[in-house]
Amino acid sequence: MSALSTVTAPKTLREKGADSFHAVLGTVLTAALDAALEAGDHPKAITIINRGFAEGTPQLGCALLCRAIEVVGAARTWTVQLAPQTTIRQRQG
């Protein structure tokens, strides 16, 4: 019996760039969230979490939300607004 191995295709330059962007964005938003939570600025914290969802990935938004819940506690009600996926309109002309 032979073991099946999965072959993954190498990432494209665009995929590598997106990974790099999301890593930097995650670092910046996490630092900003920590500062907002330390200052007790919950509206700013919610804005940062929303940016994580909107400009980052669902995983980033969830990670930021979980971080806020860990710091503040589950007793606070967190309301985040998920932005609809954007579509790129083709220019006609």
N, C-alpha and C positions, 0 to 999 in steps of 0.2 A: 504494500500500500504506500503510495507516495503522498507527501504532504503538499497541499496546495499553497502556493505563495501568491500574494497579491503584488502586482507591479503598479506603482504609482508613477504617473507621468510627471516629469519635472515641471515646476511652476513657471509660468510665463513671467516676463518682466512686469507686466501689469499686475499680476497676482502678488508678486514679491513687493511691489510698490504699495499695494493696498494693505498688505500685512504690516509693512513698515509704518504706514500712515496710522493704522489703527493702534499699533503699539504705542506710538508717540501720543496720539490722542488720548488713549487710556491713561497714560502717565500724567498728562497735563490735567485731565478732568479729575483724576483721583486726588491730585494735589489740591486742586481748586475746591473739591468737595470737602476734603479734610479741613481746609481753612474755613470754609463756610460753616461747617458743623461746629468747629472749635469756637467760632464767633457767635454761634447760636442763630445764624442767619438762615432759617429754614426755607424762606422763599427762594433765596439764591441757591440753596442746595437742590431744591426741586428743579430749578432752571438747569442746573448742571446735569442732573439725572436725565432730564428730557433731552438735553444735547447729546448725551451718551446714546440714547435710543435713536435720535434723529440723524446724527452725523456719524455715529459709530456703527455698532452692531447690536442686535438684540442681547447678545451675551454681555456686552459692555454695559448697556443700560441696566440689565439685571444685576450685574456685579456692583454697580454704583448704588443701586437701590438697596441691595443687601447690606452693603457697607454702611449706609445711612441708618438702616434699621438696627444694625449691631451697635452703632454709636449712640443713637437716640433712644432706641428701644421700640418694641412693637406696639407700645401703648399709643404712640403718635400715629395718626392716620396720614398715610402718604398718598397723594393724588398725583399721578403722572399722566400726561397726555401723549398718546402715541400718534405720531404724525403719519398720514397716509403715505404709501410709497409714491415717490415722484416718478413721473414719466418724462422722458425727454421728447420734446416736440420737434419734429423735423421742420426746418425752415423751407417754406415753399417760395419760389421766386424765380 
